[in-house]
Amino acid sequence: MAEPLIKIALVGHTNTGKTSLLRTLTRDTSFGEVADRPGTTRHVEGARLRLDGRPVLEWFDTPGMEDSIALLEYLERLEGPGERLDGPARVRRFLDTPEAHGRYEQEARVLTKMLDCDAALYVIDARDPVLGKHRDELAILAACGRPLLPVLNFVNAPAHRADEWRDAMARLGLHAVVEFDTVAPPLDGEQQLYAKLGVLLDRHAGALARLSDSLAAQRRERHAAAYELLADLLIDVAALHLSSPSDDAALAAASSQLRDQVRQREQTCVNALLALYNFRSSDYADDALPLQGERWGMDLFHPQALKDMGVQVGMGAAAGAMAGAAVDLMSAGLSLGTGMLIGAAAGGLWQGVEKLGKRVAGKLRGWREISVDDAVLRLLALRQRQLIDALERRGHAAREPLRLDLPDDEAWRKGPLPEALKEARSRPEWSALGKHYEDSDRRKRVLHELAKTLASAPLPAD
């Protein structure tokens, strides 16, 4: 027998972040309308969460309550002489009055939905002081006879009053409270919310626990997929080699081409990460992309970008017009190429020998190979790891551009590059940016191992 659909309303005063909370819980940046002006939501909107293809929970966004003080007084006058109506009966009587379709229309929509739901989240702007109107709102909502779970929003703001609100809720008998900042939600915020809802809705506790476990698994899958995207980017760039005649003009043109290809490849990775976390570049229309800060606005190949991210620049790299590119000079290239050729022949890797032979022949004709310097690989890894961490911490109601702090990541600044990237250096056919791309089984295995290395650190914690 299918479990009943769990219905939960989001209620509270105007402009406390109810729609913002639903955007984050549903990972939908387009749900409803979010604005700084009060009373943006004027009617009830719904959204469903599914588990194993079946809807298991339905959220309802409701209008803000605006005149709770007067409404509570009105409700208290609805009982006739000698009557003792309980809360739900009193609310239903109110909904049958002309005032429910006039002066108190907004509140009537909220209460109608409350009576239709299993529970409600009472969303609080923790920056606001606790006022009498809030206590009256809670008295009216409690009259519906449904479990209420207060949710403290905007708790990352410097001047929040979360402790005051917790004290006020306790005096009203509401001891289960969740802190959930919709702009920068805690990484375990959903699990905390569903766990406390499970306590309030005991008969639905099993379904809520399974939903919470599913959402946690999705988060782990996104984390792993993000690092697969980063590993693919790094292998593509590490394996990219461009051959060029040795004259200055040709080398300058090839270097420019290499930089353009790498810049475009990084942007492709950025777009894929935004899509993976269900953000879109169009969500940031006022800022082009959320990456136009001091470091992200700096060109990938500018020496200052490397310096700002704390990356040490090697000899010959980031100098003049060749910033961020390493040139395989003819003498060094011949020496390296011949050594690789002998090693490949000894191992019987005839396909590799043929490719290396062509590269050596090119060098004998005076051609040079241009590739990206290790410092740029480090910068790419740092920037994308920084972006992944920021996206995992970002709520879907956030409207400010992403602010990317300098990552604490000394391993990628100064430690040895992973063996996967060293191997990619010797396999130009592994770069999807090149002319002879081969997505071989070996490349797939190396990419997977590199992704595991990149994501080997624990998930970021608050």
C-alpha positions in Angstrom: 0.0 0.0 0.0 1.4 3.4 -1.0 2.3 5.8 1.8 0.2 9.0 2.0 1.7 12.1 0.6 3.1 14.3 3.3 1.9 17.9 3.1 3.8 20.7 4.7 3.0 24.4 4.6 5.5 27.2 5.0 4.0 30.0 7.0 5.0 33.2 8.8 5.2 36.9 8.6 5.7 38.7 5.3 9.3 38.8 3.9 10.9 36.3 6.2 12.2 34.0 3.4 9.5 31.4 2.9 9.9 31.3 -0.9 13.7 31.4 -0.5 13.6 28.4 1.8 11.5 26.5 -0.7 13.9 27.4 -3.5 16.8 25.9 -1.5 14.8 22.8 -0.4 13.7 22.0 -3.9 17.0 23.2 -5.6 14.9 25.3 -7.9 16.1 28.8 -8.5 12.9 29.6 -10.5 10.4 28.7 -7.9 8.1 31.6 -6.9 9.4 35.1 -6.8 12.1 36.4 -4.4 12.4 40.1 -3.7 13.3 42.5 -0.8 9.9 44.1 -0.8 7.3 42.6 1.5 4.3 40.5 0.4 5.9 39.2 -2.8 3.9 35.9 -2.5 0.2 36.6 -2.8 -1.2 33.1 -3.3 -0.4 29.5 -2.4 2.2 27.7 -4.6 3.3 24.1 -4.3 6.3 21.9 -5.1 6.7 18.1 -4.8 9.7 16.0 -3.8 9.9 12.4 -5.2 11.5 9.2 -3.8 12.0 6.3 -6.2 9.9 8.1 -8.8 6.9 8.6 -6.5 5.9 11.9 -4.9 6.5 11.6 -1.1 6.3 15.2 0.1 4.5 18.3 -1.0 5.6 21.8 0.1 3.2 24.7 0.0 4.4 28.3 0.0 1.8 30.7 1.5 1.4 34.4 1.7 2.8 36.3 4.6 0.5 37.1 7.6 0.1 40.9 7.8 -2.5 41.7 10.5 -2.3 39.0 13.2 -3.0 41.3 16.1 -6.4 42.4 14.8 -7.2 38.9 13.6 -6.5 37.3 16.9 -8.9 39.7 18.6 -11.5 39.0 15.9 -11.2 35.2 16.4 -11.7 35.6 20.2 -15.1 37.3 19.5 -16.4 34.5 17.3 -17.6 32.3 20.1 -21.2 32.7 21.1 -22.5 32.8 24.7 -21.6 29.6 26.5 -19.6 28.2 23.5 -16.2 26.6 24.0 -14.8 26.0 20.5 -11.5 24.3 20.1 -8.8 25.9 17.9 -9.6 24.2 14.6 -13.4 24.8 15.0 -12.8 28.5 15.7 -10.6 28.8 12.6 -13.1 27.1 10.4 -15.8 29.4 11.7 -13.6 32.4 10.8 -13.1 31.0 7.3 -16.9 31.1 6.8 -17.1 34.8 7.6 -17.1 37.6 5.1 -14.0 39.0 6.7 -12.1 35.9 5.5 -12.7 37.1 1.9 -12.1 40.7 2.7 -9.9 42.4 5.3 -8.2 39.1 6.4 -8.0 37.4 2.9 -4.2 36.8 3.2 -4.5 35.2 6.6 -7.4 33.1 5.5 -5.4 31.6 2.6 -2.7 30.7 5.1 -5.1 29.1 7.6 -7.0 27.2 4.9 -3.8 25.6 3.8 -2.7 24.9 7.4 -5.9 22.9 8.0 -5.2 20.9 4.8 -1.6 20.0 5.7 0.1 17.6 8.2 2.5 20.2 9.6 4.0 23.6 9.0 7.3 25.3 9.1 7.1 28.7 10.7 9.8 30.7 8.9 11.5 33.5 11.0 13.8 36.2 9.9 16.3 35.9 12.7 17.5 39.5 12.2 14.1 40.8 13.3 13.3 41.5 17.0 10.6 39.4 18.6 7.4 41.4 18.7 3.9 41.0 19.9 2.6 40.4 16.3 4.8 37.3 16.0 3.4 35.9 19.2 -0.1 36.5 17.9 0.7 34.9 14.6 1.9 31.8 16.5 -1.2 31.7 18.6 -3.4 31.8 15.5 -1.4 29.2 13.7 -1.3 26.9 16.8 -5.1 27.1 16.8 -5.1 25.0 13.6 -4.0 22.0 15.6 -1.0 21.1 13.3 2.6 20.6 14.4 4.7 23.7 14.0 8.5 23.7 13.5 10.1 27.1 13.7 12.9 27.7 11.2 15.4 30.5 11.9 16.4 32.1 8.6 19.3 34.5 7.9 21.3 33.2 10.9 24.6 33.9 9.1 23.8 37.7 9.3 26.1 39.5 11.7 23.3 41.0 13.8 20.9 38.0 14.0 18.8 37.4 17.2 18.6 33.6 17.1 19.0 33.2 20.8 16.2 35.7 21.5 13.9 33.7 19.1 14.8 30.4 20.7 13.9 31.8 24.1 10.6 33.2 22.8 9.7 29.9 21.1 10.4 27.9 24.3 8.1 30.2 26.3 5.4 29.3 23.7 6.1 25.6 24.1 8.0 25.2 20.8 11.2 23.6 21.8 12.2 22.0 18.4 13.8 24.7 16.3 15.9 24.5 13.2 18.5 27.0 12.0 18.5 27.1 8.2 20.0 30.1 6.4 18.5 30.0 2.9 21.4 32.0 1.4 24.2 29.8 2.8 22.5 26.7 4.3 24.4 24.4 6.6 25.7 21.3 4.7 23.7 19.0 7.0 20.7 21.5 7.2 18.3 19.3 5.3 19.1 16.2 7.5 18.4 18.3 10.6 15.2 19.6 9.3 13.8 16.2 8.2 14.9 14.6 11.5 13.0 17.1 13.5 10.0 16.9 11.2 10.1 13.1 11.8 9.8 13.6 15.5 6.8 15.9 15.1 5.2 13.6 12.5 5.9 10.2 14.0 3.7 8.3 11.5 5.7 9.7 8.6 9.1 9.4 10.3 10.1 6.5 8.1 9.3 8.2 4.8 11.0 11.4 6.0 14.2 9.5 7.0 14.3 7.8 3.6 13.9 11.1 1.9 16.7 12.6 4.0 19.0 9.6 3.2 18.2 10.0 -0.5 19.0 13.7 -0.5 22.3 13.0 1.3 23.1 10.4 -1.3 22.4 12.9 -4.1 24.7 15.3 -2.5 27.5 12.8 -2.4 26.9 11.9 -6.0 27.0 15.6 -7.0 30.3 16.0 -5.1 31.8 13.0 -6.9 30.5 14.2 -10.3 31.9 17.6 -9.8 35.4 16.2 -9.3 35.0 14.0 -12.4 34.4 17.2 -14.3 37.4 18.8 -12.8 39.6 15.8 -13.5 38.5 15.8 -17.1 39.4 19.5 -17.4 42.9 18.9 -15.9 43.6 15.9 -18.1 42.4 17.7 -21.2 44.7 20.7 -20.4 47.7 18.6 -19.3 47.7 16.5 -22.4 47.3 19.4 -24.8 50.3 19.9 -27.1 50.4 22.2 -30.0 53.2 21.9 -32.6 54.6 25.0 -34.1 57.4 26.0 -36.4 60.3 27.5 -34.4 60.1 31.1 -35.7 58.9 33.7 -33.2 55.8 34.6 -35.1 54.6 31.0 -35.4 55.4 30.3 -31.7 53.4 33.5 -30.6 50.4 32.4 -32.7 50.5 28.9 -31.4 50.8 30.2 -27.8 47.8 32.4 -28.3 45.8 29.5 -29.7 46.8 27.3 -26.7 45.7 30.0 -24.2 42.3 30.5 -25.9 41.6 26.8 -26.0 42.4 26.4 -22.3 40.3 29.5 -21.3 37.3 28.1 -23.3 37.8 24.7 -21.7 37.8 26.2 -18.2 34.6 28.1 -19.0 33.0 24.8 -20.3 33.9 23.2 -16.9 32.4 26.2 -15.0 29.1 26.0 -17.0 28.9 22.2 -16.3 29.4 22.7 -12.6 26.7 25.4 -12.5 24.3 23.0 -14.2 25.3 20.1 -12.0 24.4 22.1 -8.9 21.2 23.4 -10.6 22.5 27.0 -11.0 22.4 28.8 -14.4 24.5 31.7 -15.7 21.2 33.5 -16.5 20.6 33.5 -12.7 23.3 36.1 -12.5 22.3 38.4 -15.3 23.4 41.5 -13.5 26.9 40.1 -13.0 27.6 38.1 -16.2 28.8 35.2 -14.1 29.2 34.9 -10.3 33.0 34.6 -10.9 34.0 38.2 -11.7 35.9 38.7 -8.4 39.5 39.8 -8.1 40.9 36.3 -8.8 38.3 35.0 -11.2 38.2 38.3 -13.2 42.0 37.9 -13.7 43.0 36.1 -16.9 44.0 32.6 -16.3 47.4 33.2 -17.9 48.2 36.5 -16.2 51.2 36.1 -13.8 49.3 38.1 -11.2 46.5 35.5 -11.2 49.1 32.8 -10.3 50.5 35.1 -7.6 47.1 36.0 -6.1 46.3 32.3 -5.7 49.7 31.6 -4.1 51.0 29.5 -7.0 54.8 29.4 -7.4 55.9 30.1 -11.0 58.6 27.8 -12.4 61.6 28.9 -14.5 60.7 30.1 -17.9 56.9 30.2 -17.2 54.8 33.3 -16.9 57.5 35.4 -18.6 56.5 38.0 -21.1 54.3 36.8 -24.0 54.8 33.2 -23.1 53.2 33.5 -19.7 51.8 30.2 -18.5 53.1 28.2 -21.5 56.1 25.8 -21.5 58.0 25.4 -24.8 59.5 22.0 -25.5 62.8 23.2 -27.0 64.4 21.1 -29.8 67.4 19.8 -27.9 65.4 19.0 -24.7 62.5 17.6 -26.7 64.8 15.3 -28.7 66.4 14.0 -25.6 63.0 13.4 -23.9 61.4 12.0 -27.0 64.2 9.6 -27.7 64.2 8.3 -24.2 60.5 7.8 -24.3 60.8 6.1 -27.7 63.4 3.6 -26.3 61.2 2.9 -23.2 58.1 2.3 -25.3 60.0 0.0 -27.7 61.3 -2.1 -24.8 57.8 -2.5 -23.5 56.3 -3.5 -26.8 54.0 -0.4 -27.0 54.2 -0.2 -30.7 51.2 2.2 -31.1 52.9 4.5 -28.7 56.2 4.2 -30.5 54.5 5.2 -33.8 53.0 8.3 -32.2 56.2 9.2 -30.4 58.2 8.6 -33.6 56.1 11.3 -35.4 56.7 13.7 -32.6 60.4 13.1 -32.7 60.4 13.5 -36.5 58.7 16.8 -36.1 61.4 18.0 -33.8 64.0 16.9 -36.2 62.4 19.2 -38.8 62.7 22.1 -36.4 59.2 22.1 -34.9 58.5 22.8 -31.2 55.7 21.7 -28.9 53.9 24.1 -26.7 52.0 22.9 -23.6 50.6 24.5 -20.5 52.9 25.0 -17.6 52.4 23.1 -14.3 51.7 26.4 -12.5 48.6 26.9 -14.7 47.4 23.4 -14.0 47.7 24.2 -10.3 45.7 27.4 -10.8 43.0 25.6 -12.7 42.7 23.0 -9.9 42.5 25.7 -7.2 39.9 27.8 -9.0 37.6 24.9 -9.7 38.0 23.3 -6.3 37.1 26.8 -4.9 34.0 27.0 -7.1 32.8 23.5 -6.2 33.1 24.3 -2.5 31.2 27.6 -3.0 28.4 25.9 -5.0 28.0 23.2 -2.3 27.5 25.9 0.3 25.2 28.2 -1.7 21.4 28.3 -1.3 19.2 28.5 -4.4 17.7 31.7 -3.0 21.0 33.6 -3.0 21.0 36.5 -5.4 24.5 38.0 -4.7 27.4 37.0 -6.8 29.5 34.1 -5.5 32.2 35.2 -3.2 35.2 32.9 -3.5 37.7 33.1 -0.7 41.3 32.1 -1.1 41.3 28.3 -0.6 43.4 26.6 2.1 44.9 24.1 -0.3 48.7 24.0 0.0 48.9 20.5 -1.6 47.8 22.0 -4.9 50.0 25.1 -4.6 53.3 23.4 -3.7 52.9 19.6 -3.6 53.8 17.3 -6.5 51.3 17.1 -9.2 49.3 13.7 -9.2 50.9 11.0 -11.3 47.7 11.0 -13.5 48.7 14.5 -14.8 52.3 13.5 -15.3 51.1 10.6 -17.5 48.7 12.9 -19.3 51.7 15.1 -20.2 53.0 12.2 -22.3 49.7 11.4 -24.0 48.5 14.2 -26.3 45.8 11.8 -27.6 44.1 12.2 -24.2 43.2 15.8 -24.8 39.8 16.4 -26.2 41.2 19.8 -27.3 43.6 18.1 -29.7 43.1 16.7 -33.2 43.6 13.0 -32.4 41.5 12.6 -29.3 41.1 9.0 -28.0 38.8 8.4 -25.0 40.6 5.1 -24.2 39.9 2.8 -21.4 43.3 3.8 -19.8 42.2 7.5 -19.9 38.9 6.6 -18.3 40.7 4.7 -15.5 43.2 7.5 -14.9 40.4 10.2 -15.0 38.5 8.2 -12.3 41.5 7.8 -10.1 42.4 11.5 -10.5 38.8 12.5 -9.5 39.1 10.3 -6.4 42.3 12.0 -5.5 40.8 15.5 -6.0 37.8 14.6 -3.8 39.8 12.6 -1.3 39.5 15.3 1.3 36.3 15.1 3.4 33.2 17.0 2.3 33.6 20.7 3.4 32.3 21.3 6.9 30.8 24.4 8.4 
